[in-house]
């Protein structure tokens, strides 16, 4: 399989340092280590009135209050950086390829809830994770979905709240959809701030034709509705470092539903589609995993919260 966008980004200049916490603990409340299975809670997907800023420009944290940034550490010393989305008070939805590297699983995962600065601010560790077994076993792209459980509960605010999940399949053909992340920009470096843009959903047939061109075609690609969503950039394109992030559709009432998870892209250009895992295709799996927390894989977790800031560049 070709390299998945996102898990190959290296921040060679970044050295993290831990800062003692004080007021930071106000933002999150301590969990009793019980997984919260209640998605689509009241207020999910609802945005504050902040205006619309596109074309990959910096945005207010209130614009996408469900996005999180992930930093994974492996025993080998390898580190990777991805995105994810808040779906309950302590569960994050992301991509499976963000949580595995050369057959190994991360030793530790730091989660940054909706900080606009890249890998900066309050972080909480994840204490459990669950990857789709068919992705782990066969690296099947259509099963590029995973869940993380936080060691602390999130107290929902205007800048930290869950996105809605689909209750049925949503046709996104021709729809204008929203993406965001800290991925690589035109400069060739990861963005220092959260950026936001618009993409357009492609027709399933057009998506299938493009998928056939891959060296390892996506399995089950002819299923309708397809297990993946192809999009093309309108005002922005996703790139390395954006993996695991949400693809959302905003309705006429200003409520956003996550329809996709950023999974795969061979080029960071407007000419080539990007593939997202279709969330509706995996809703039954998500529900089942939320009801079976004892089956999740445990991660090394530090108690408390961490205020993390990049060290000065050298």
N, C-alpha and C positions, 0 to 999 in steps of 0.2 A: 504494500500500500504506500502511496506517496505520502510524504510528510504532511501531517495535519497542521494547519496554520495555528500558531499559538504556543505550542509546547517547545518551540525551538528558539524562543526569544531569550537572549542573554543580556542582562544589565551588568556589563563588566565594571561600570563605574560605581555600582551601588553597594554600599556596605551599611547594613542596618544596625541601629543601636537601640537598646531598650531603655525607656525612660520611666522612672517611677510614676505611678498613677495617683491622682488625687481626684480632681473634679471629673475626670473622664468616666469614672464609674457611674456617673449620673445618667449617662446616655443609655446604658444597658442594665438590665436587672438580672440577678443571679438565678440560674436555672436549677431545678431539683433533679436534673439529669433525665427528665422525662421528655421524650420526643413529642413535639406538638404536631398532630396529624391534620389539623384543621386549616385547609387551604380555602381560598375564596372567601375570606372573612370580610365583614362589613368594612368598606373603605378601600378594599384592594383596587389597585390600578388607577386610583383617582389622583389626579395631579393638582397641585396648587396653581393658581393663575400667575404664571411667570413669563408668559409670552413664548413664542416659538423661535428658536435659534437653530439653524441648520448649517449646511455646507461645512460640516466637520469643525465647527467653531466651538470654543469653550462654552459651557452651559452652567446654569444654576443647579445645585444639588436637588432642589425641589422638582426639577424637570424630570428626573428619573430616579425616584427615591428607593427603588427596589434593586438597583444594580450594586454589585459588590465586586471587589477585586480579590483574586486568590494568589497566594504565594506558596508554592509547595517545595518542601525540602526532602531529599532522599538520603539514605545512608551513604550512598556513593559520593555525596557532595553535590550532585546535580540539583539544579533549581529550575523551576518553570513558573510562568506567570500567565494567568487566565482571568476570565470574568465569570460571573454567575448572577443569579437573581434570588431575591428573598421570596419564598412562597408561604412560609408560616413563621411563627415567632422564633424558631430555631432550626429551620431547614432551608438549605440553599439548593437550587437547581442549577446544574452545570453539565459539561460534557465529560464522558468517560475518559477521553484521551487526555484530558487535563489532569487526571489522577492516576496515570500509569506511565512508566517510561522503561522501555526495553524489558517488559515483563515484570518490572518491580512496581511496588506501590509506595507512595510517599510515607515518610516517617512522621512528618508534621505538616499541617496545612494552616496557614494564617489567612483569616478572612477580614478584609477591610470593608465595612459597610458604608457604601456611598460616600467616599471621600473623593473630592474632585481632583486632588493632587495625587500623582502616581506613587503608590506604595508609601503613603504618608498619612499619619493620623492614628485613630483608634483601630486596633486589630484584636480579634478574638480567635482563639484556636478552635478548630473542629475536633471533636472527639470520636466521631464515627463517620463512615462513608459507605455508600452502596453503589456499586457499578453494575450495569446490566451484564449478566453472565455471558450473553452471546457476544458482547463486545470483548470481554476479557478472554474468552475462549478462542474466538475466531477473528477478532478485530473487524467485525462487520460494521460498516459505516452507519447503516440504518439504526443501529442500537447504540449510537454515541450519546448516551444519556446517563447521568449520575446524580446522586443526592449526597449532601453533606449535612451532618447534624452539628450545630454549634455547641460549645461547652457553656455558653451563656445565652439566655433569652434576649431577644431584641425588644425593646420598648418602643412601639411604633410612634413616630412623630411625623412632621411634615417632610422631613428629609430621610426618614427610614420607615418604609412601609412595604407590604407585599404587592406583587403584581398578581393579576387575576390569571387563572388557568382556564383553558377551554372546557366547556361541558359537552361539546360535540365538535365535529370537524368544522373548520372555518375555511371557506374558499378564499384564497388570497390572490387568485389570478388577476393581475392588473391592479391590485390594491397598492396604495402607498403605505409602506411599513417603516417603522423606526428602528434604528440600530444605534449602539453607543459603545464606547470603550476607550482604552488607553493604548491601543495598538499602534503599529508603525505608521508614520505619516509620510508625506511627500519628501521630507528631509532624510528618510531612511532610518530614523530613530523612533523609539516608542514615545508617545505623547506624554508630556509632563502633567497634563490635565485631562479630565474626562471630556470627550468630544461626542457629538451627536449628529446624526444625518438621516437622510431618507433613501430608501431603496424601493424597488418595484417587484412585486411577486410575479414569477413567470408561470405560464401555462404548464400543466403537468407533462403534456406531450413534448413541448419544447425542452423541458427539463430532462425528459428521458433521452432525447436525441443527444443532448450535450453529455449526459452521464455515460452514454455508450462510448464516448471518446476517451474515457479514463482508461488507464492501463489495467486497473482492477475494477470493472464495473460494479456499481452498487447492487447488491442482491435485492430481490423483490422489487425492482425498480418499476415494474409494470403494474403494480398494485394501484388501485384507484380507491380513495385518494392516496397518493404516493406517500411513502414513509419519510420522505425528505421534501424540503422546499428549496427551490432555486430562486435566487433574486439577482437583480442587476442594480448597480448604483444609480441613483438620480442625482443626489447632491454629495454623496460620500460613498466610499467602499470600505468594507471591513478588511483587516489585514492581520499580520502576525501580532499576537498579543490580545486580540479581540475574542479568541476562542472561548466557548462556554457562555458567552454573553447572550442576552435576550433579543429576540426579534419580536416586536410588538405591533399590534394593530389597535389604533385608538378609535372608539366609536363616536357617534354624534353627540354623546353625553359627556365626552371627555374621559372615558374610562378605558384603560389599556389592558389588553389580554395578550399574554405571551403565546405566540403561535410557533416560534422556533427557537432552537439553541444553536449558536454559531459552531459549525463543525469542521468545514473543509473548504479550502480554496487554493487553487494552483497558482493564481496570479492576483496581485493586489491592483486590479485595474477595472475601469468601467466597462471594458470590452468583454470580460469573462465573468460568468456567474459565480456566485458563492453558494455553498450548500449549507442548509440549516436542518437539523433534526426536527421533524414535525412533532410538536408536543402532543397534539390530539391523538396521534398514533400510539403514544406511550402512556396515556392517562391511566389505563387499567394497571399497568406496571407500577406507576407512581403511587396509585392508591394502595396497591398490595404491599409495597415496601413501607409506606407510612404506617401500615398496620402490623408490621413485623420488625420492630426495632431491634430485637434480640439477634436477628440474623445479620445485622450490619457489621462490617469490619471495623475494629477499634483502631484509633490513631493515638499517637502520643500527644497528650494535651497538657498545657501549662494552666494552672488555676489563675483566675483573674483576667484582667484585660491588659493590653499593652499599648502604650503610645509609641509609635515607631516613626522615625524620621530618617531619611537618607543621610548618610555622612557626606561631607563636602567632597566634590569631585577632585580627583588628583590628575 
